Amino acid sequence: LREALTEHRSGTSAADAGLTQSVQRLFNDMTQTTEPIAPFLLLNNLRRLAPQFAEQDRSGGFAQQDADEAWTQLISALRTTLSSDGSRSRIDQLMSIGLQKTLTNTENESESPSTSSESVLKLECNISGTTNFLASGILDNLDQQVEKTSPSLGRVAIYKQKTRISRLPTYLAIHMVRFYWRRDIQKKAKIMRKVKFP
C-alpha cells in the first residue's frame, strides 16, 4: 500500500485525488517522525469528499460518525485513484476477498443449487448475544438462511446460503457488525459485547 501511494500521481477526480494525496502525505509524515501526527489534512479532505463527516453536534463540535462509513469512503477513494496497470486497482490487488456462494432450497431438495462468485473488500463479523470470538462471528455470517423466490415452487422460499472464501488478500479488513434492528422499538440497537480476536 505504501508503495502504491509513493507511486501515485494526481490525475483523477479532484475529491478522490485530494483524499489519496492526504493519505500519501500522512504515510510520508509518519515515516519521518516518531512524534504524534494530527491527520487534519486527511480529515478535511474526507469531509470535502463526504460532507456527512462535517456535520456538527449541538455544541458546535463535529458529530460522532460511523467508522465503517469512513473506512468505506477512504477505501473507495484509494480504489479509484491507485490503479496499477490500468486494469485492476491496487486496492483490489491488496484487499479484495474472493467469495464462492451456494444457494440451496431447503423446501425443495430437487431444485438444483445455484452458485455464484463475488469479490468484496471486507468480511462481516456479525456480533450476537452469544458471539465470543471473531472467528465464530465471521462463520455466522458465512452460513445464513435467506428468503428468495423459488423458480421451482413459484413462491418465496427459505434457502441456505453457504459462502466460502476462495481468495484471501494481503490485508484483511473485517467489519464488526454491532448493530441490529429491534422490531419491538423500531430502532437500531447496539450490542455491547467483548469479542476476542487474534
Secondary structure, 3 states (H helix, E strand, C coil): CHHHHHHCCCCCCHHHHHHHHHHHHHHHHHHHCCCCCCCHHHHHHHHHHCHHHHCECCCCCECCCCHHHHHHHHHHHHHHHCECCCCCEHHHHHHCEEEEEEEEECCCCCCCCEEEEEEECCEEEECCCCCCEHHHHHHHHHEEEEEEEECCCCEEEEEEEEEEEEECCCCCCEEEECEEEECCCCEEEECCCCCECC
